[in-house]
Amino acid sequence: MVYLIAGLVLFLGVHSVRIFADDWRTATLSRLGEGPYKGIYSVLSLAGFGLIIYGFGLARETPVVLWTPPVGLRHAASLLTLVAFVCLVAAYVPRNGIKARFHHPMVLGVKFWALAHLLSNGQLTQVLLFGSFLVWAVLDFIASRRRDRAVGVQYASGSLAATAITVVVGGVVWMAFALHLHGWLIGVRPFG
């Protein structure tokens, strides 16, 4: 569990600098330059992510069950992860209505992903992992929207075609992940 917690602190800590220390980030970015700053950020993020993966794997060997979620929550989790994948794709498709409305669809997708996994898993390790990401995503979404308002960021309006592409691509990627990649990468098959 120590490796998992260390990884979460490192990974989410690096990703929380804009939430809690945006002025420090701006000053450090200015002092170091964009390349070195992004290099350090990337190395720390990868180290944290590696610790999360390693720690989660170790912790799964000795599970501590807090509760057993009802089957219905697994179905809700499937729907929420579909929404999460659509939000993830929305971060990259220009002029889609989801990004035009919510402005930070990737962080919104992390919220849906984390909530889905919290609903469908009742082990301590999973609650720690997904709960941490959910708290981070809520705080980051609030901070990002606040920053946008402070500087008057305007987002392009969305088009129906771009939104449709976003939903279709998100659905296809979700299906591939749910039916094949989740089992191969994570060792759990959501649909048996």
Order of alpha helices (4+ residues) and beta strands (2+ residues): alpha-alpha-alpha-alpha-alpha-alpha-alpha-alpha-alpha-alpha
